[in-house]
Amino acid sequence: MPIFQLTNELVFPHPALAEDGLLAIGGDLRPERLLLAYSNGIFPWPDSEEAPILWASPDPRLVLFLEKFTITKRLERTIRQGKFSCSFDENFADVIRHCRHISRRGQRGTWITKDMMAAYIKMFHLGYAHSVETYLDGQLVGGIYGLSLGGAFFGESMFHLVSDASKVAVYFLVQRLREWDFDFLDAQISSPHLLSWGAEEISRDFYLQILKASLHKKTHRGKW
């Protein structure tokens, strides 16, 4: 299927045209384009440092409706024991840096390019991107980051250096999202790990419907 070539103009093709999930190529990562992309169910998915940016809108889409979030008894015990501590937006740059460099099974590289790092750090300073950090004995050992628009949180990536550290970060993120009346956490691409937490695959059409409704809510912009 055709992949649309972006220009400097701030416009995207309709996501429904991404029949195999890939919609467009090119463009840039300035904040205005990222906000336009996410508000239309599109996200950047670079292939390498050198290649032009790819833009995706997968079908189906993995979404975690917050009321369906579940954790194991073992993780419940870990959280109650309090061996980990968590913070919000205290160490965004280090979280995304760890996500970029962490080794992942089945992947030879990372989609978090230097330009992606710089763009999302800028979005953090603009108040749209957020991180949750997990600490053990004062050391950063896990975390997650993403973007927030309206009642939707777009999870980008997470990492852990010790067992359960990223799961604890997700747990506290979901509690915050529930507290602030968010609708869902967009996990983008399916994975067995996320499905085990209660995430589900939904059609792109349905995703775009719920996203449109969620964007009517207030964006919790600024430091969390």
C-alpha positions in Angstrom: 0.0 0.0 0.0 1.2 3.6 -0.6 3.0 5.5 2.1 2.4 9.2 1.9 5.3 11.6 1.7 5.1 14.5 4.2 6.3 18.0 3.4 6.9 20.9 5.8 3.1 21.6 5.8 1.5 20.6 9.1 -0.9 18.0 7.7 -1.4 14.2 7.8 -3.4 11.9 5.6 -6.4 10.3 7.4 -5.3 7.3 9.6 -7.7 5.0 7.7 -5.4 5.2 4.8 -2.7 3.3 6.7 -4.0 -0.2 5.7 -0.8 -2.0 7.0 -0.3 0.4 9.9 2.3 2.7 8.2 0.8 5.9 7.1 3.5 8.4 6.1 7.2 9.1 5.8 9.2 12.3 6.3 8.3 15.5 8.1 9.8 16.5 11.4 9.4 16.2 15.1 8.5 19.7 16.0 6.0 20.0 18.8 3.2 21.2 16.6 3.5 18.1 14.3 3.6 15.7 17.3 0.5 17.3 18.8 -1.3 17.0 15.5 -0.2 13.4 15.1 -1.2 12.2 18.5 -4.5 14.0 18.4 -5.3 12.1 15.2 -4.2 8.6 16.3 -0.8 8.8 14.6 2.7 8.4 16.2 6.3 8.5 14.9 8.1 5.2 14.6 11.6 5.8 13.2 13.4 3.0 11.6 17.0 4.3 12.2 19.0 7.4 12.9 19.6 8.1 9.3 16.3 7.2 7.7 13.3 9.6 7.3 10.7 9.4 10.0 7.9 6.8 9.6 4.5 7.6 11.0 2.1 4.8 12.1 -1.5 4.3 13.0 -1.9 0.6 13.6 -5.1 -1.5 13.3 -5.8 -3.0 15.7 -4.6 -0.7 18.5 -3.7 -1.8 22.0 -5.5 0.2 24.7 -5.7 -0.2 28.4 -9.1 1.1 29.8 -8.1 2.1 33.3 -11.0 0.3 35.0 -9.7 -3.0 33.5 -6.1 -2.7 34.8 -5.1 -5.8 36.8 -1.9 -6.9 38.5 -0.8 -10.2 40.0 -0.9 -11.0 43.7 2.9 -11.1 43.7 3.1 -7.5 42.4 0.5 -6.4 44.9 2.8 -7.8 47.7 5.8 -6.1 46.2 4.0 -2.7 46.2 2.8 -3.2 49.7 6.3 -4.1 50.9 7.4 -0.6 49.8 10.9 -1.6 48.6 10.4 0.6 45.6 9.7 4.3 45.6 8.2 6.3 42.7 8.2 9.8 41.5 6.6 11.8 38.6 8.5 14.0 36.2 11.6 14.1 38.4 14.0 12.5 35.9 12.5 12.5 32.5 15.7 12.7 30.5 17.2 9.7 32.3 14.1 7.6 31.8 14.0 8.2 28.1 17.8 7.6 27.9 17.4 4.3 29.6 14.6 3.3 27.3 16.8 4.2 24.3 19.7 2.1 25.4 18.1 -0.9 27.2 18.7 -4.2 25.4 15.4 -5.7 24.2 14.8 -9.3 23.2 14.4 -9.7 19.4 15.4 -6.1 18.6 18.8 -5.2 17.0 18.3 -1.5 17.5 16.1 1.2 18.9 13.4 3.4 17.4 14.2 6.1 20.0 16.7 8.0 17.9 18.7 11.0 19.1 16.1 13.3 17.4 13.3 11.4 19.1 15.0 11.9 22.5 15.4 15.6 21.9 11.8 16.0 20.6 10.3 14.3 23.7 12.5 16.2 26.1 11.2 19.4 24.5 7.6 18.1 24.9 8.4 17.5 28.5 9.6 21.1 29.0 6.4 22.2 27.2 4.3 20.2 29.8 2.9 17.5 27.4 5.4 14.6 28.1 5.7 12.9 31.5 7.6 10.2 33.2 7.3 7.9 36.2 10.5 6.9 37.9 11.0 3.8 40.1 13.9 3.9 42.6 15.5 1.1 44.7 17.8 2.3 47.4 17.9 5.7 45.8 18.9 4.4 42.4 16.8 4.8 39.3 15.9 1.2 38.3 12.8 1.5 36.1 10.3 3.9 34.6 7.9 4.8 31.8 7.3 7.9 29.7 4.6 9.1 27.4 2.5 12.0 26.3 -0.8 13.3 27.8 -3.6 15.0 25.8 -7.1 15.4 27.2 -8.2 12.2 28.8 -5.7 10.0 26.9 -2.2 9.0 27.9 0.1 7.7 25.1 2.6 5.3 26.6 5.8 5.5 24.6 8.3 3.2 26.3 9.4 1.7 29.6 12.5 0.0 31.1 13.6 -1.9 34.1 17.0 -2.7 35.5 15.6 -5.0 38.2 12.6 -7.2 38.2 9.2 -5.5 38.6 10.5 -1.9 38.5 8.7 -1.0 35.3 5.5 -2.8 36.5 5.6 -0.6 39.6 5.9 2.5 37.5 2.9 1.5 35.4 0.9 0.7 38.5 1.5 4.2 39.9 0.9 5.8 36.5 -2.5 4.1 36.3 -3.4 5.3 39.8 -2.7 8.9 38.8 -4.6 8.6 35.6 -7.6 7.2 37.4 -7.4 10.0 40.0 -7.5 12.6 37.3 -10.3 10.9 35.3 -8.4 9.8 32.3 -10.1 7.4 29.9 -7.4 5.1 28.7 -3.7 4.5 28.3 -2.8 4.0 24.7 -0.2 1.2 24.5 -0.1 1.4 20.7 1.3 -2.0 19.7 0.1 -5.4 21.0 2.3 -7.4 23.4 1.5 -10.4 25.7 2.9 -8.5 28.6 0.5 -5.6 28.3 -2.5 -7.9 27.5 -1.9 -9.6 30.8 -2.5 -6.3 32.6 -5.9 -6.0 31.1 -5.1 -4.1 27.8 -7.1 -5.1 24.8 -6.9 -4.8 21.1 -9.6 -2.5 19.5 -10.2 -1.5 15.9 -8.7 1.7 14.7 -12.1 3.1 13.9 -13.2 2.6 17.5 -9.9 4.0 18.8 -10.4 7.2 16.8 -13.9 7.5 18.2 -12.8 7.3 21.9 -9.7 9.4 21.2 -11.9 12.2 19.8 -14.1 12.1 22.9 -11.2 12.1 25.2 -9.6 15.1 23.6 -12.5 17.2 24.9 -11.2 16.8 28.4 -8.7 19.2 30.0 -5.1 18.4 29.3 -3.1 18.1 32.6 -0.2 20.1 31.2 2.9 20.9 33.3 4.8 19.0 35.9 2.9 16.1 37.5 
